[in-house]
Amino acid sequence: MNYPFSLTSMYLMTNRDIQYKTKIVDVMNTEHYTEQSPYELLNQMLLILGTNIDCRKNQLKTYHDIHKFHPIVIDGMSREAYFPVKYYSRRNYDYINAKYFFGAKPYKDGTIITFNNDASLIVEAPYRFVLKQYEQTLRLIEYEYKVFEHRAIYQVNLNDPTKL
């Protein structure tokens, strides 16, 4: 079953199940499973919008000096963006939708992430790391929103990045 995640997805979690690679939880706390990895799902969403994750990563490296743990901004106007959370014991990232992120607090060796619908998720990532990722994602969303709002000014200055 290929469940294409939607804009109501709160997070994408790497699943250790052999049959399904990703668990998707939406705002209704409904769980969906798919054979695609979180990376593939996000890339699929970006392809619909005419770009891909590699282009977004290059943009983050060039213009924002972000070289690791790249947040993925789907749409700056709707403030749709996913930030990665790295578990100690896993190779893959899980992605949290910043739009539904409400807060975080330390918990034992990890963090409890709460969402705006009172759902919560315990992750093995450090509390400071989760907050840093969220703040970085907010800065990127704000930047994309600003570029969209003032696109005439940015369009004129695209040939000379020093004027941005």
C-alpha positions as CSV (number, residue, x, y, z in Angstrom):
1,M,0.0,0.0,0.0
2,N,1.5,3.3,-1.1
3,Y,0.0,6.0,1.1
4,P,1.0,9.4,-0.2
5,F,1.4,11.5,2.9
6,S,-0.6,14.8,2.9
7,L,-0.2,18.2,4.4
8,T,-2.0,17.0,7.5
9,S,0.8,14.6,8.4
10,M,2.4,15.5,11.8
11,Y,5.4,13.3,11.4
12,L,7.1,10.6,9.3
13,M,8.8,7.9,11.4
14,T,11.2,5.3,10.1
15,N,9.6,1.9,10.8
16,R,11.7,-1.1,11.6
17,D,9.1,-3.4,10.1
18,I,10.3,-5.4,7.1
19,Q,7.2,-4.8,5.1
20,Y,6.7,-1.1,5.7
21,K,9.5,1.5,5.8
22,T,7.6,4.5,7.2
23,K,4.9,5.2,9.7
24,I,2.9,8.4,9.0
25,V,0.8,9.9,11.7
26,D,-1.7,12.6,10.7
27,V,-3.5,15.3,12.8
28,M,-6.3,12.8,13.6
29,N,-3.7,10.5,15.2
30,T,-4.4,8.0,12.4
31,E,-1.4,5.8,11.6
32,H,-0.6,4.9,8.0
33,Y,2.2,2.7,6.7
34,T,4.1,2.8,3.4
35,E,6.9,0.9,1.7
36,Q,8.7,4.2,0.9
37,S,11.2,5.8,3.2
38,P,10.5,9.3,4.7
39,Y,13.2,10.7,2.4
40,E,11.4,9.2,-0.7
41,L,8.1,10.6,0.5
42,L,9.4,14.1,1.0
43,N,11.2,13.9,-2.4
44,Q,7.9,12.8,-4.0
45,M,6.1,15.8,-2.5
46,L,8.8,18.2,-3.8
47,L,8.7,16.6,-7.3
48,I,5.1,17.5,-7.5
49,L,6.1,21.1,-6.8
50,G,8.8,21.1,-9.4
51,T,12.0,20.6,-7.3
52,N,13.6,17.8,-5.3
53,I,15.5,17.3,-2.0
54,D,18.9,17.5,-3.6
55,C,18.1,21.0,-5.0
56,R,16.8,22.1,-1.6
57,K,20.0,20.8,0.1
58,N,22.2,22.7,-2.4
59,Q,20.1,25.8,-1.7
60,L,20.5,25.4,2.0
61,K,24.3,24.9,1.7
62,T,24.8,27.9,-0.6
63,Y,22.5,30.5,0.8
64,H,22.0,29.5,4.4
65,D,25.2,27.7,5.3
66,I,23.4,24.6,6.5
67,H,25.4,21.5,5.8
68,K,23.9,18.8,8.0
69,F,20.4,17.8,9.1
70,H,18.6,19.7,6.4
71,P,15.1,20.9,7.1
72,I,12.8,20.4,4.1
73,V,10.5,23.4,3.3
74,I,7.6,22.2,1.2
75,D,5.8,25.5,1.0
76,G,6.8,28.7,2.7
77,M,3.4,30.4,2.2
78,S,1.5,27.6,4.0
79,R,4.4,27.2,6.4
80,E,4.7,23.6,5.6
81,A,8.2,22.3,6.5
82,Y,9.7,19.1,8.0
83,F,12.7,19.1,10.2
84,P,14.8,15.9,10.7
85,V,15.3,14.2,14.1
86,K,18.2,11.8,14.3
87,Y,17.9,8.9,16.6
88,Y,21.1,7.5,18.2
89,S,20.3,3.9,17.3
90,R,19.1,4.5,13.8
91,R,20.7,5.4,10.5
92,N,17.7,7.2,9.1
93,Y,16.0,10.4,10.1
94,D,12.4,10.9,11.2
95,Y,10.8,14.1,10.1
96,I,8.5,16.3,12.2
97,N,6.1,18.8,10.6
98,A,7.0,22.2,12.0
99,K,3.4,23.4,11.3
100,Y,2.0,21.1,13.9
101,F,4.9,21.3,16.4
102,F,3.8,22.8,19.7
103,G,6.7,22.3,22.1
104,A,9.3,20.0,23.5
105,K,10.7,19.1,26.9
106,P,13.6,16.9,28.0
107,Y,12.7,13.3,28.9
108,K,15.3,10.8,30.2
109,D,17.8,10.3,27.3
110,G,15.5,12.0,24.8
111,T,12.8,14.5,24.2
112,I,9.0,14.6,24.3
113,I,7.6,16.5,21.4
114,T,4.0,17.8,21.7
115,F,1.9,18.8,18.8
116,N,-0.9,21.3,18.6
117,N,-3.6,18.6,18.8
118,D,-2.2,17.4,22.2
119,A,-0.6,14.4,20.7
120,S,3.0,13.6,21.8
121,L,5.9,11.7,20.6
122,I,9.0,10.5,22.5
123,V,12.2,10.7,20.5
124,E,15.7,9.6,21.4
125,A,17.2,12.9,20.1
126,P,18.6,15.4,22.6
127,Y,16.3,18.3,23.7
128,R,18.7,21.0,22.5
129,F,19.1,19.4,19.1
130,V,15.3,19.2,18.6
131,L,14.9,22.9,19.5
132,K,17.8,23.9,17.3
133,Q,16.3,22.1,14.4
134,Y,12.9,23.7,14.9
135,E,14.3,27.2,15.2
136,Q,16.4,26.7,12.1
137,T,13.3,25.5,10.2
138,L,11.3,28.6,11.4
139,R,14.0,30.9,10.1
140,L,13.9,29.1,6.7
141,I,10.1,29.4,6.6
142,E,10.2,33.1,7.4
143,Y,12.9,33.6,4.7
144,E,10.8,31.9,2.1
145,Y,7.7,33.8,3.2
146,K,9.6,37.1,2.9
147,V,10.9,36.2,-0.5
148,F,7.4,35.4,-1.7
149,E,6.0,38.6,-0.2
150,H,8.7,40.8,-1.8
151,R,9.3,38.8,-4.9
152,A,9.6,41.9,-7.1
153,I,12.6,43.1,-5.1
154,Y,14.2,39.7,-4.9
155,Q,13.7,39.0,-8.6
156,V,15.6,42.2,-9.5
157,N,18.5,41.2,-7.3
158,L,18.8,37.5,-8.1
159,N,21.8,38.1,-10.4
160,D,23.7,39.7,-7.5
161,P,23.4,37.7,-4.3
162,T,25.3,40.4,-2.4
163,K,22.2,42.6,-2.6
164,L,20.0,40.0,-0.9
